[in-house]
């Protein structure tokens, strides 16, 4: 575990509500692969996501003896003589004392990284980085050439009825549009397997769902609009701490 205090936080922002970008990665000596990346609005959400992701990876990589979908007695623990990332991730997630330390660290606005080596030089890593407060992004000089518009990712997905219900619950009482039946990834073209799209545009921000090209939406979050200043007439149509370049919205609401 590693952590260091970030730069000064704006006085108007409580360190106990520091927004984070939480990330899951895997790789080996040749390359790293982004497995998941999500912005969250508070430190306790970051801690919860990290723990859930650790358990998800552990079960996917090496299901434990108590996995719900396994027949009793089908899997038994054995002593390992080599690095075991699934076991390390599972042990970290189930250790109450270590989870408390992570929550305390994130409550201070500090970054966090957990890396677990595995067989053959592969590794898996979980991380949380505080999202900079408004005003920390450099402003483009007036005489600098305008950047080329970002090319938007073309991944699309249908919105299941249950995700529409979750989106309505996540934005209950918040002015905005209707839940859509289909959404497109709002990010600029990227390499990661996870995509994010608007399931319900709001007057301020939107409800976003996470999906892949093979897996339907499995997470809905209400997020505020991206605060970065844009060179053109339209604001960024994404959210704080989004990966990649800004993608200007064509309307006042995210698209």
N, C-alpha and C positions, 0 to 999 in steps of 0.2 A: 504494500500500500504506500502511495506517495502522495504528498500534498504540500502546497505552499500557498501563502496568502496572496490573493490577486491584488491588482491595483485598487486604488481608493474607490469606494462605492458611493454613488451620489447620495447626499444626505436624505433626499426624499424617499429613498428605497431602503426598506428594512432588510438587514442581512438575514433575518429569519425567513424572508420570502424571496430569497435569491432565485431567479430562474436559472435553469441548467439545460445544457444539451447532454443527453446521456447516449452513450455509444457502445456498440458491441462489435468486436472485430475478431477475425481469425486469420491465420497465415502460417508461413514457414520462412525459410531463409530466402526464398525467391520473391515472394510477394505477400501483401496483406489484402484481405477482402473485408469490405464493410458488410456486416451481418444485420445491423439495425442502428438507426439513429432517430431519436425523438426529442423534441423540446418539451420541457415540463416547467410549470410555473412556480414551484416551491421545492425546497430541499427534501422534504419528506416524500414527495412524489419521485424525486430522483433516486432516493434510497430504495423505495419500493420497486421501482423499475429495475434497478440493478439486481436486487435479490430475485425478482421473478425471472429475469433474463438468465441469471446463473442457473436457476433450477431448470428452465426450459432447455438450455444448452446441455446440461448434465443428462437430462432424460433422453434428449435426441441422440446424444453421442453414445451413451451407455446407460440404458434404463436400469434403475436400482431394483432390489428384490421386492419393494412395495409398490412398484408402478401399477396403477389401477387397471391397465389394459393387459397385464401379464397374468397367466395362470399361476396360482400359488405354487411355489417351489421350483418354478421354471428357471429362475435366475438366482444364483447364490454368490455372495461376496467371496473373493479370493485375495490373498496377499499379493500386492503388486511389487515388482522389482524394478520398475521403470516409472518415468513421469506419467501421471494419470490426471489429465485436466478435468475430466468429468467428476472424479472423486474430489478433487480440490475445489471445484466450483460448488459441488453439493455440500461439502463440509463448511465452506465459507458462508453459504446461504443459510445453513441450519445452525450456525454458531451465534447465539443471542448476544453474547458479549461483543463479538466483532461487528455485528449489525448495529449495535448501540454506538460503537466508536465511529462507524461510517456516518451515521445520522448526525452525531455531534460535529464531525469534521465538515460535513456539508452545510450544517446550520451556521457555520462561521463564514460561509462563502468560499471555501477552499476547493480546489480540484481534487479528484480522486482517480486512481488507476489500480486495477487488479489484473495481473497477467499470470496465467497458468500454463506452464509448458506441458507438452504431451509427447507421445511416442513419435520417434522419427524426426524430431526437430520442429514439429508443428506447435502452435500455441493459440490460446484464446485469451482475449483481453476485454475487460469491461472498464468503462471510464465515464466520468462526469466532469464537465467544464462549465463554470459559471458564464452566463450570457452577459456580455458587456452592457452597462446601462446606456440609455439614450445619450447621444452626443459624443460617444467615444469613437465613432467612425470618421475617418478623415474626409474632409470636404474637397471635392475636385476643384482645382483652380479654374477660374472663369475662362482662361485662354487655352485650356487643355482641350484636345479633341474629344468629342462625345464618344463614349464607348459604344461598340456595336451591340445591338439588341441581343439578349440571350435567346438561344434556341431552346424551346420548351420540349420537355420529354413527351413522348407520344403514347406512353402506357395508359391504358384505360381499363375500367372495370365497372360492372353493374353493382348497384347498391342493394344488398338484401334487405328485406323488410325489417328484420331485427336490428340492423345497423341504423336504419332510418329512425326507429324507436329510440335507440341509444342517443342519436344525434339530437332528437327533440328533447330528451331528458337533460342532455349536457347543456342545452341552451334554453331551457324553460324560462319563459318570461322575458327573453332577450329579443328585441326587434330584429327582424331579418326576413329573408325569403323562405321559400318552401324547400323541403328536402328533395334533392334531385334523384332521379332513377339511375343515372350513370354519370361517372366523373372521370376526368383525365388528370394525370399527374401534373401538379402545378410547378414542379421544380424545373430548373434548366436541365438539359441533357446530362446524365450522370451515370456512374459505373455501378453503384450499389443496386442490390436486388429489391430493396424496399422503395415503394413509391408512396406519395401522399397526395390526396385530392380533396377538394371541397365537397362536402356532402350537404352542407347548408350554409349559404352566405348570410352574414349578419351585417347590421349597420356598422359595427366596429369589429373587424376580424371575421372569423368563420369557424365552423365546425369542420375539422379535417379528419379523414380516415386514412389509415395505413393499409397498404395492400402490396402484393407482388403480382407478376404476370401469371403465376400459377395459382396463387392463393387469394380468395376473395377478401374484402375488407374485414379486419379483425380488431380494430381499435378506433375509437372516436374521441376526439379531444377538441374542446373549444379554446381557441388561441387568439390573442390580439393581433393586429396588423403589424407587419415589419416596420420598424421606425427609421430605417435607412433613407436618407435623402436621395432622390433620383434626379438625373439631369433633364429628363423630359417632363411633360405635363402630368403624367400618371404616376401614382405611388406604386411601390412594390406590392404585388398581389399575394405575397407569402406571409410569413410569421416571424417573430423574433428568433434569431439564432438558426435560421434555416440553412441547410447545406448548399454550397454552390452559389452562383451569382443570383442577384435579384432578377425577378421576372415581372416587369411592369404590368399592372392590371389594365385592362381595356375599359373598365368601368370603375365606379367608386368602390365596388365590393370585389373581393377576391374571385378569380375565375378558375 
